[in-house]
Amino acid sequence: MTERLYFRQWLSGRDYAEGDEVAKEMRNFAYAIGDAVTGEAVLVDPAHAPGELLAFLAADGMRLVGIIPTHYHADHIGGAFYGGHVAGIVEVLAGAVVPVHVQTQEAPLIEHAVGVGVPPVVIHESGDVVMVGEIAITLLHTPGHTPGSQCLVLDDRLLTGDTLFLKGCGFTGRPECDGHELYRSLHERLACLPDSLEVFAGHKYALERSATLGDVRATNEAFEALGADEWVRRFGP
């Protein structure tokens, strides 16, 4: 961390939600981003055991001021999940109503999935900046895995949700997914970002917990130089 930036990464089923077999199987990462001077923080994708994540913030002397979902799927925001229920943003909001920052295209999907609408949902366009104290978080619209998937850029870090993993990329087999949009997100929308950014993904699908964007581009087959149609045939469902 920088002197001011507060940043935490937690792995479900290991760092929190221990004993939860779903959390362990999904291998989700949840994150906290905040300003260590003001004590303000947001949670990114607080699913599986949000109460534990809030307790981590409290133990660090941080106060929750917002939620930033990378996308609407239950393993990231909570809700119905294969016949069961995953705790998430609904449970967080029951304790404190804070803004939920999402891309325009994701807002109706979140409302349908967990019943959380505007407000507390705050609708954003790509490039909007969310300030947490003096920490700036840029929201980049990176559709494909879902219509409103977003990546977060702050300081020297890039949080990619299920758009990009250290190995591979998001699944595009659901009706709302779009393989061509995911191709553009990886090969065009993220193309302007520097290789020096440290990538923090939505799941632990590699041995490492993070890697530089340059390393990911060099080793991840999702960045193979293919035309869009061939790429979709290769990486689609």
N, C-alpha and C positions, 0 to 999 in steps of 0.2 A: 504494500500500500504506500501511497504518498503520505505526507504528513497529514493531509486533510481528507483524502479519500478513504472511506470505510468500505471494504469489499470482503464478502464472505461467500464461499461455495460449499454446499452441503450435498452429499450423496444419499438418496433415499435408500432405506433398508440397511444403512451402515452408519452414517453420521446422524441420522434421525429416522424415525419410524422403524426402529429396530424391532424385529419380530413380526413385522407386517410382510407377509410373503408376496403380496402384490407389489408393494414398494420395492422390495428386494429384486423381484423379477424385472420390473420396469427400469430400474437403474436411472431414475430421474435425478437431475441436478436442480436444486433450488438455490437462489442467490439473494444476497442483500447488498444494496448499494446505498451509501450514505455519506454524509458530511460529518466527520468526527468532531468538528468544532461546534457545530450547532446541535449535534445529536439527533439529526433527522435521517430517516432511512426509508427506502422502498423495498418491498419483497418482489422478486421476479419468480413467477411460476410456483407459488406456495401451495403445493398439493401434497397429499398423503398424511402429513401430521403438522398442520399449520400452527397448532398451539405450541409445539416444540420450537418451531422457527421463531415465533413471537417471544418465547422464553429466552432463546439465544440473544435476540435483540436486547431484551431487558437486561440480561446479564452483562451485556457490553455497554449498558447505559445509553442505548439508542431508542428513539421513539418512531413508531411507524407513521408515515405521512402519505403512503400510497402503495399501490400494487401495479405491476407492469406484467401482464401475461404476454408471452411470446405468441401464443395462439390458444384456441378455445378447447382443445382436447382435454378429457377428464384427468389424465395423468399429469396435466400441467395446471389446471384451475379447479379440479374437483368435479363431482357430479356422478351420474350413472356410469358404471364401467363394468361391462360384461356380467350383468346380473347383480352386481354389488354397488357399493357407493364409496367414492373417494372423497375425503374431506378436502376443502380448498378455500376458495375466495369467499364463499357464502359464510363459512364458519369464521373467517377473519373479520368480515364485515359485521357479523353479529356482535363482535366486541368493540369495534370502532369503525365508523363509517368514514372511509378515506377514498380518494379518487382512484379509479381503475382506468389506466391509460391504455387505449387500444386503437388500432387502425380502423378507419371507417368501415371497411369491408368485414371486419371481424365482430363488430358490435352486435348485429342481429344474431349471429351464431352463438355468442356468449349468452345473450338473453334467452335464446331458445334452450341452451344446454343447462343453465343454472338459474335462470330467472332474474338475472342482474342486468338492469338496463340503465338508461340515462335519466337522472344521475343515479348512482355514483359513477357510472361509466363516463369517461371523458373521451370524445372522439378526436382522433388525430389524423393528419396527413403525413406522408413520408417527408422526413427532414425536420419535423417538429422537434423541439427541444423541451424536455422536462427538467426543471431545476429542482434539485434536492439540496437545500442550503445553497452553497456555492458550487456544487457539483452538477455539471451539465451532462445530460443523457440524451443523445440524438436517437430518434426512432426512425428506422429505415424500413419501409414497406418492402417485404421480400416474399411475394405470393408464390404459390405452387403447392406446398404441402397443405396449406389452407388458403382461402382467398385473402385473409388479412394477416398472415404471418408477418412478424416483424423481428428485426435484429436491433440490438442496442449497441451504440458506440459511445464509449466514455474513456477519457484519459488515453491509456494505451491498450484498451481492452475491447473485444468484440464478443457480445453474447448472441449466439445464433439460434437458440431454440432448436426446432427440428428442421430448420432450413438446411443446415450444414453440420455434420458431425466431423470429428477428427478423421474418422474412416467412414466414407459414404455420405449419403444425404437423405433428406426426408422421403418418406413413402408417398406415392402419388396414386394409390389404388382405390381411394374412396371417390364417390361421385363428385364431391366438391373440389377435389384436387385437380391440378393442371400441370402436366409434365413440362409443357413448353414454357409456362410461366416460371417453373422452378429452374429450368435451364437458363432463362433470362436473369433470374435472381442471382444465380451463381456466376454466370459468365459475363453479365452486363452490370447489374445493379451493385454487386459487390466488387466489381473490377477496379473501381477508383480508390478502393481502400488500400492503405500501405501494408506491405508484407510484415512490418514490424508489430502490428497489432497481435495481441495474444487472444486466441480463440477459446471461448468457453461455451460448450455446446449444451443442449438440453438433456442429453443422455450420455452415460459413460459406455461408449461402444469401442473404446481403445484402452490400452494400458495406462496411458497418460491422462491426467485430468485437464490438461490444456496444452496448446502448442501454438507457435506463431502462425499467422496466416500464410506466410511464405512457405513454411514447412508443410502446411496442409495443402496448399496449392501444388507443391512439388510431389507429394506422396499420395494424395487422395485421388482415386480414379474418377471421381465425379468431375474433376477439372480436366479430364482428358480432352484434347482438341478434336472434338467431333462436331458435325453439323447438328442443328437442333433436332431434326427428325431422327437421325441415327442415335443421338444421345437419349431421346425419349424411348426409343426401342430398347436401348441397353439398360436404362435405369428405371423405366416405367414398370408397372405391375406385371 
